[in-house]
Amino acid sequence: MAQVSKPQALVAAGAGAVLLGILAVRIKRARARKAYELPAWLRWLEESSSHLRMRMREWEDGPWRRSRGWHGSDLIHSPDSAVYIPCYFYSPEEKILQVSPL
């Protein structure tokens, strides 16, 4: 078995740490891109013909957000938030905005 010097071992360990970091970021981004699924008790909002889903670009488009000077993540609209609100539904007839927390 070949001997590995201490500097070589440190370089290999550092490269491994960098690769794990890159993998963690990719996994986090993939999870964020996943479509949300409302809980059963809120699915009526998606199925309702009288409620419209509101979409806000700054909640869904990270690159657009950064290009407009936004920093960090939204405290309640980011999938990594403690309380995640992926969308809102608006009822024009009732003039009511329904929140759909996950």
C-alpha atoms as one frame of an Amber mdcrd trajectory, in Angstrom:
protein
   0.000   0.000   0.000   1.359   3.416  -0.972   2.211   5.899   1.755   0.351
   9.210   1.767   2.119  12.254   3.137   0.414  14.573   5.604   0.065  17.409
   3.029  -1.481  14.984   0.528  -3.927  13.754   3.177  -4.881  17.334   4.056
  -5.473  18.182   0.385  -7.604  15.045  -0.055  -9.599  15.835   3.096 -10.125
  19.435   1.961 -11.259  18.323  -1.482 -13.680  15.877   0.125 -15.104  18.619
   2.335 -15.568  20.912  -0.674 -17.345  18.146  -2.613 -19.653  17.449   0.340
 -20.461  21.161   0.546 -21.283  21.314  -3.154 -23.465  18.219  -2.836 -25.315
  19.717   0.158 -26.049  22.915  -1.811 -27.303  20.930  -4.805 -29.581  18.818
  -2.620 -30.929  21.945  -0.914 -31.640  23.578  -4.292 -33.302  20.430  -5.642
 -35.590  20.291  -2.608 -36.449  23.953  -3.024 -37.424  23.357  -6.669 -39.753
  20.516  -5.761 -43.375  21.410  -6.180 -45.162  21.883  -2.914 -48.090  19.712
  -1.982 -50.846  21.174   0.117 -52.057  19.175   3.095 -55.348  17.343   2.584
 -57.304  19.899   4.624 -56.268  22.713   2.229 -56.588  20.961  -1.126 -60.034
  22.447  -1.601 -58.307  25.759  -2.380 -56.458  24.277  -5.365 -59.587  22.529
  -6.576 -61.835  25.551  -6.103 -62.938  27.394  -9.225 -63.595  30.533  -7.181
 -60.061  30.813  -5.725 -57.051  31.972  -7.721 -53.506  31.026  -6.758 -51.314
  34.089  -6.299 -47.756  33.827  -7.515 -44.973  36.243  -6.631 -41.788  36.036
  -8.641 -39.601  37.018  -5.689 -40.816  33.901  -3.810 -40.120  31.471  -6.645
 -37.242  32.768  -8.756 -33.959  32.892  -6.818 -31.759  34.185  -9.670 -34.262
  36.957 -10.448 -34.338  37.873  -6.750 -30.545  38.151  -6.563 -30.360  40.158
  -9.800 -32.770  42.698  -8.261 -30.634  43.158  -5.148 -32.445  40.839  -2.742
 -30.134  39.168  -0.225 -30.752  36.044   1.808 -34.030  34.215   1.827 -37.581
  35.177   2.571 -38.501  34.379   6.179 -41.832  32.680   5.416 -41.843  31.981
   1.686 -38.564  30.027   1.534 -38.783  26.202   1.664 -36.088  26.285   4.366
 -38.131  28.522   6.669 -39.452  27.268   9.998 -42.948  28.221   8.829 -43.312
  27.797   5.082 -46.111  29.510   3.166 -45.656  28.410  -0.461 -48.613  30.306
  -1.856 -51.782  32.262  -1.277 -55.205  31.881  -2.824 -57.449  34.849  -3.569
 -61.220  34.790  -3.819 -62.420  37.725  -5.968 -66.026  37.098  -4.945 -65.294
  37.222  -1.216 -62.338  39.619  -1.495 -60.443  37.268   0.836 -56.817  36.161
   0.681 -56.371  32.578   1.935 -52.975  31.527   3.294 -51.779  27.984   2.687
 -49.101  27.116   5.282 -47.294  23.798   5.172
